[in-house]
Amino acid sequence: MSAISLRFEIDGMNCAGCAGRAERALLAMPGQSSASVNLASETGLVTLDGAVSSDIRDTLQTAGYPAREDVVTLDVANMNCASCSARVEKALMAVPGVLEASVNLASETAQITVLRGATAPADLARIVTDAGYSATPRQSGDHADPARSDTTKLTSARNATLLAALLTLPVFILEMGGHLFPAFHHWIARSIGLQTSWTIQFLLTSLVLIGPGRGFFTKGLPLLAKRTPDMNSLVALGAAAAWGYSTVSLFFPQILPPGAQNVYFEAAAVIVTLILMGRWMEARAKGRTGAALRKLVGLQAKSARVLRDGDLVELPLEQIIVGDELHLRPGEKIAVDGTVIAGMSYIDESMITGEPVPVAKAEGAAVVAGTLNGQGVLTYRATSVGSDTVLARIIAMVEQAQGAKLPVQALADRVVLIFVPVVILIALLAIAGWLVFGPDPRLAHALVAGVSVLIIACPCAMGLATPTSIMVGTGRAAEIGVLFRKGEALQRLDETRVVAFDKTGTLTLGKPKMAAFETRDGFEPDALLRLAAAVESQSEHPIARAIEDAAHDRDLTLPAVSDFAASSGFGVRAQVEKQAIAIGADRFMAQQGVDVTSLAQRATILASKGQTPFYIAVDGVAAGFVTVADPIKPGARAAVQHLRQSGLTVAMITGDNAATANAIATELGIDQVAAEILPEGKADTIKSLRADLGPVAFVGDGINDAPALALADTGIAIGTGTDIAIESADVVLASGDPLGVVHALDVSRRTMRNIRQNLFWAFAYNIALIPVAAGLFYPILGWQLSPMLGAGAMALSSVFVLSNALRLRHIPATTPGASS
């Protein structure tokens, strides 16, 4: 490997010491001959002798100064089979600076993760184009236009098929009509003569090959010359062999051995026509695989009425900026994310959340781009536009998930890379075998066997098996409110053995209310509540809001607070009216040296009813306690029941006290409870569950859930939660309903089952029919497969895989049965 210099951007450097540490880490990396880091430009320059780009990523990540990364999407044309996508992927992975490359045959896209600054999208597109496949970079924020692309491909495929069929039909009738009806053969011989019949077949077949079938030769033969043959090469070789042999038989019969004169023009023409027909059917089916993405793209409004300089003007979406005031009429789509500033209406958000009931919106409510206004009139202010809107992010998530490559596809990829050369070798061996051991006319039999092997062994079905299922499965998931941010989560979720839930905001509504407030003798309830609420007014925790709201409900005036301090997962303390107030769980009181024995018995009784107690201390003395209850979400019990019925262990991980947590777990039917867990302890609990029971899916919604979401085998974020939680997750539930977890698992299981069915068919088809095509069973059973039947079977194999994947469009939106 020749030395390669690679320049890339580095994150997290704030001083010369940082740059020095990053540089020393790179210099210690095996496989480099020189390395330097520039703090001013925040870049690194490494000369690689034997290392690869991912070594740089790992080295800098370990050093604490990660390399910046970009994801580049290319639209790739002319890929017709799995070997094409595998070859494009191989070419991209050979580019310095490329970390990962995933090529999707079904969506005809390539997603490439690169070291930022190391290579440009245009260079990546050129590499793919040089490999024989036209590629263009997709601009940031752009989304594919599946409808336009599919319509163009469908029209092209249809026209090519119809023209080929029109030219092939007379050839088929002239040749096969005589085989099926001997009288027709004799009539042809007496009327125009066999020589004239063959000449007509030669002319029409030649037109098929140089017209609608031209692409097989213009794409396949150059790749064959480069010793990287693909499916086009197989078809070109098979059709050319049949046409060439027939042409020699027609014009130069003296070259052939006695008895070997025969024509197979109909085989060459029918092969091309059937494969073109298969591609037409594929194009139709592929168009349906992207239906969900088309729906999402179609949700985007084209324009909106915006208040500019005192006038309402109709502006295209691209010209709307954050802060604009937009006016919405009944029945219109919301153009961008925003906040209602006037009016009242009901918004249909089903296309985003999957929830069918319209949501009331009034002043202060958030509205989401793409949702549909009811009968009211609203004025709202833009808060997110362009690629920052929820709808744009959902579209990006779906596109990314649909372009993913699952681990289950690895075997197919390895096979595909060597499949076409192996098929050509088998075809040559079949020809040699027939020439040596076959009956007369040996050359004719050898040609039929060789062409049949070449034609039947198309790896299209292998290449389509996984991506089509992913496209349809993730698309349908998006329609029912389950967003797979990472496609590989489809497979990991199917392997899950434990589903662990956070409690607050996930299984419960996350809107706790004060349930009880009790004090010791000598402490007046309203006075103590007033002090406690004053301290909690400084906290952002939902429980703090419950206590503060209870004080406001009693019309209590809150005093000033000083020296406020919060201990995450424990409690809060502050100075109020020259008194030291502390509020928190029993562990916080123990930490503060406060004895709560006199209150503990009553607090424990209430905790066993699902209420969470928090003690209040004044100047180091236990003064009372407050209990807070958080209502369970309506779908939580049903979700747990479905998960358990499907054979999964259900756990709950919460910072709440054990008595409250166990009461809620008993009510919901949860198997295992980890209570009084600090935020940093949730990740440790995930590790423990994984070690004991197997792969874990964690469901959460808060900032403190982000580490656990990232560490779990599959992180599932409640879409109504925080952005940090969502960014850490693999799957996002657009609504806050826990039943979304059941939907996600159902989609995963159905999709993975569909993929396994497709892969089995793709491999079994080739394993079963290649020996038949080669003539292996001829000595025993007299079977020799016609090239025309081989072409038909090959086309049907791809259509079968696509049709099977399309069944995923009918995954139910209602809660699935446990054995679905």
Summary of the structure (lengths in Angstrom):
residues: 820
radius of gyration: 33.9
end to end distance: 52.1
largest distance: 123.1
contacts: 2998
relative contact order: 0.09
helix: 52%
strand: 20%
